[in-house]
Amino acid sequence: NTIEFTGSLHATVVKQVRLKNPSVKTLVYNATLVGRDAGDFSLPKGNTVTIAPKRQTSINVEFTSRFLHPAEAVLLLISKNVGGIGGATLTFSLKSEVKHLEPADILKCKSPCYEL
């Protein structure tokens, strides 16, 4: 699965990843960001995700663009064994694209265009 982050340069984009637990036991995952640009992505609510039985939860993934080139990383969700029950390891590809640039400031200058 690929999650795409699209926005302007230096903007922070937040995406939600919805996780479902179909089992009758609680699942606990440890979330990790890996890859070339993993430092540009973050998990603001922490790295531990707990999903109650027969429930679903969402985790937020934030991306702040620093460069014009596309950023790439991988979100790994590795299950912790709780009471002998472990979930499957989940992976999500994270990709970004800068669609437009916002000016930081506008300066007005006056200068003669031509002098004799």
C-alpha positions as CSV (number, residue, x, y, z in Angstrom):
1,N,0.0,0.0,0.0
2,T,1.2,3.5,-0.9
3,I,0.3,6.6,1.0
4,E,0.9,9.8,-0.9
5,F,1.6,13.2,0.7
6,T,0.9,16.1,-1.6
7,G,1.4,19.8,-0.7
8,S,3.4,22.9,-1.0
9,L,7.1,23.3,0.0
10,H,7.7,23.6,3.8
11,A,4.0,22.6,4.5
12,T,3.1,19.8,6.9
13,V,0.7,17.2,5.5
14,V,-1.1,14.7,7.8
15,K,-2.5,11.4,6.6
16,Q,-4.3,8.8,8.6
17,V,-3.7,5.1,8.4
18,R,-6.7,3.0,9.6
19,L,-6.0,-0.3,11.2
20,K,-8.6,-3.0,12.0
21,N,-8.4,-5.8,14.5
22,P,-10.7,-8.7,13.4
23,S,-9.6,-11.0,16.3
24,V,-11.0,-11.3,19.8
25,K,-7.6,-10.4,21.4
26,T,-6.0,-7.0,21.7
27,L,-3.2,-6.3,19.2
28,V,-0.2,-4.1,19.9
29,Y,2.1,-2.8,17.2
30,N,5.4,-1.0,17.3
31,A,5.5,1.6,14.5
32,T,8.9,2.5,12.8
33,L,9.8,4.8,10.0
34,V,12.7,3.6,7.8
35,G,14.2,4.7,4.5
36,R,16.1,7.5,2.8
37,D,13.8,10.3,3.9
38,A,12.4,8.8,7.1
39,G,13.5,11.9,9.1
40,D,10.9,14.0,7.1
41,F,8.1,11.8,8.3
42,S,6.9,11.5,11.9
43,L,4.3,9.8,14.1
44,P,3.0,12.6,16.4
45,K,1.1,10.2,18.8
46,G,4.1,8.0,19.4
47,N,5.3,4.6,18.2
48,T,3.0,2.2,20.0
49,V,-0.4,1.4,18.5
50,T,-3.0,-0.6,20.5
51,I,-6.1,-2.0,18.8
52,A,-8.9,-3.4,20.9
53,P,-10.6,-6.6,19.9
54,K,-13.1,-6.2,17.0
55,R,-12.2,-2.5,16.8
56,Q,-10.3,-0.2,14.5
57,T,-8.0,2.7,15.2
58,S,-6.2,5.3,13.1
59,I,-2.6,6.5,13.4
60,N,-1.5,9.9,12.0
61,V,1.6,10.2,9.9
62,E,3.0,13.7,9.3
63,F,5.3,14.8,6.5
64,T,7.0,18.2,6.3
65,S,8.6,18.9,2.9
66,R,12.1,20.4,3.0
67,F,13.2,19.9,-0.6
68,L,11.5,19.9,-4.1
69,H,12.5,16.3,-4.8
70,P,10.1,13.5,-3.9
71,A,10.7,12.0,-0.4
72,E,10.3,8.2,0.2
73,A,10.1,6.1,3.4
74,V,8.4,3.0,4.7
75,L,6.1,2.7,7.7
76,L,6.6,-0.6,9.4
77,L,4.1,-1.9,12.0
78,I,5.6,-4.8,13.8
79,S,3.3,-6.8,16.2
80,K,4.2,-7.4,19.8
81,N,3.0,-10.7,21.3
82,V,0.3,-10.0,23.9
83,G,-1.0,-13.1,25.6
84,G,0.4,-15.3,22.9
85,I,-1.4,-13.4,20.1
86,G,0.5,-11.5,17.4
87,G,-0.7,-9.8,14.3
88,A,0.9,-9.8,10.9
89,T,3.7,-7.3,10.2
90,L,2.3,-4.4,8.1
91,T,4.2,-2.2,5.7
92,F,3.2,1.0,4.0
93,S,5.2,2.9,1.3
94,L,5.2,6.7,2.0
95,K,5.8,9.0,-0.9
96,S,5.6,12.8,-1.2
97,E,5.2,15.3,-4.0
98,V,5.6,19.1,-3.9
99,K,2.8,20.5,-6.1
100,H,3.3,24.2,-5.6
101,L,5.6,26.8,-4.0
102,E,4.4,29.5,-1.7
103,P,6.5,32.7,-1.6
104,A,8.2,33.3,1.7
105,D,8.0,37.1,1.1
106,I,7.5,39.6,-1.7
107,L,10.0,42.5,-2.1
108,K,9.3,45.6,-4.2
109,C,12.3,47.3,-5.7
110,K,12.5,50.5,-7.8
111,S,15.4,50.9,-10.1
112,P,16.0,52.7,-13.4
113,C,15.8,50.3,-16.3
114,Y,17.9,52.5,-18.6
115,E,20.4,55.4,-18.1
116,L,22.1,57.4,-20.8
